[in-house]
Structures are given as C-alpha cells and as structure tokens.
Amino acid sequence: MHISQSVKSSYNEPTMNTDKSYIEDIYKTCKYAIDQANQIALEFWGKVTNEGKEFDNNHGSKQDIARITAKSEIDDRIQDLFLGKLIENSQTDYIAIDTEEQTKLVSKFNEDAPSTLVLDPLDGSLEYINRELDFSINVALISQKKIEFSIVSFPAMNVIFENHGSQKYTMEAIDPQNEFNHESRFDLVENKDNSSESLTVHYNRRVSKKILHELADQQIKTEPSNGLYLPILAIMKGECNAVIAGTPQIRDILLHEILAGMHPDIFEIYNFRGDPINWYSKQRLDNYVFAKKGMRKFLQF
C-alpha cells in the first residue's frame, strides 16, 4: 500500500542549539515527530497488511509469537519520520539509536554519543493491523541510565503520557475534539487495603517458575496477564494488586515509570530486591514489579 509523504502538523519546526540545551531540543523534535506519527497511524489504522518479521525464539503460544512477529510498513515509516527529523535538525552527534527496526537512517547516528534515543515506533503491531485500540508510539531519551524524557502515545485512545524534564509526569488528551475516549480505561478504582489473604498478582509468560512457586508458597493468587500489553490497566481497574513483568517491552517500562511518577502515593515500581528500578537502554530489565503501595513486603525475594 502506498503511503502519502505529506502530513499536516500544528507544531513549529524546532532548531538545534550548540549548548547543553540539546536535550530540550531533542524533546521538541520528538514532540513534533510524534504529532505527525499520530496522524499517520490513525490514517492507515487497520488498512495495512502484516508483513511479519523474523523471530528466533519458539517459546510461548502462537498468539505470543504472532504479536512479536507482527509488522507493517507503518513501523518503518514512523521510525524514519523520527530519525529524519533528528537528522534534519543536526542532532545525530548527540544521540545513539536503540530500536528494533534497523532502517538505513539508524547508521547516521553516533554510537558513542552521551545519550541514547530509545524508539519503538509501533508497539502492538498486531492490534494496529486488526484495528484495535491498544497500540502505541514510544520514544525516550536515556543518559547514564537516567530517563531524560519519555513519551508514550496511544493515538486511537486519544491519550499521551509524558515524563518531561525529570519527574514532570503528565497524562493528556492528544486532541480534545477526538471521538475516542480514554478516560474509562485509565481511571483509578479505589481498592480495599492489601492483605495476604486477598492478594492477586498478574504476570506475563516470561516470569520464571521459581518466582511463581515463591508466590504460591506465600498463598498469593497469580493469574497470567494478556501478553505484555497494558497489564497496568488491571491494577487501575482494581482487578489485581501488582503485575510482575519478565523481560518487559519498552512501552511497559516507560508507561509504568510515568504512572508511578504521576501517582507516587498509589503505585511503585521496583525489582525483586525491593530497590527502585533503573533503566538500561542496551539490556532490558529481566524482571520487575509494578504494584500498589504496600505490596513490597509481600513481593520482595
């Protein structure tokens, strides 16, 4: 399917400064690109075919593998939109690129740069192809294991999450006039206090059996979550007390970190030693816990 190269945008093109404000300039470039990417995604939502991609791991269900291997031409198109804007604004020396899709523009960036741009142009390709709501566009700038900024956009749900400038967490509508409504999906539901007798933990398929056995020994009920996609909603809907993620996706890490920052009195995110997690751009976290406050005394191994 041919994709139009012209997309309207209300953002002004950012310009590059030579001082240490490059982080803010890169943020502006990504905001400009994500506005265009949202429009592209909605224009071709459910109108492209599954081109697929190679996958060398046979573990998991057919549904899991279908999700991981799903790919459309929009993945590359959105990625190169971001990279093209960064190149156009002379920002290649400041950042390395960490992304699954190895398009030609990736080589234009500095592998030894002080910061890394982590980009997942379309998480939930299968959902996108099937015209479901739960796909997102994700980008973050990482410096020395610190998230300088992160953006997680759900175009079909009309909601965008951000961590802008260190602990400035927001959730906003992309377009107030858009017909899609995200509010019922991300509303918080008040739950009773945690107690060991009533705890439920959701987990994805990559969580080890050892962890699940330890939870069973503590008489904590466990239920598999729906792949790696938006398990956080289960907590927000009051369906469980925590989510354990093994080798989580980029979106899960970024979105959970933003939501924990937005609601520090309600949520926390940590590893199995009980320590707050850090970001590793080249090596994904093996396991982490996203939970309601008070769960750490139960979920610390």
PyMOL commands that set and color helices and strands:
alter all, ss='L'
color gray80, all
select helices_A, chain A and resi 22-43+62-69+73-88+92-94+104-108+125-129+155-157+183-186+196-198+209-217+232-236+250-262
alter helices_A, ss='H'
color red, helices_A
select strands_A, chain A and resi 95-99+115-123+136-143+146-154+159-164+169-172+200-203+221-224+242-246+267-270+287-292
alter strands_A, ss='S'
color yellow, strands_A
deselect
rebuild
show_as cartoon
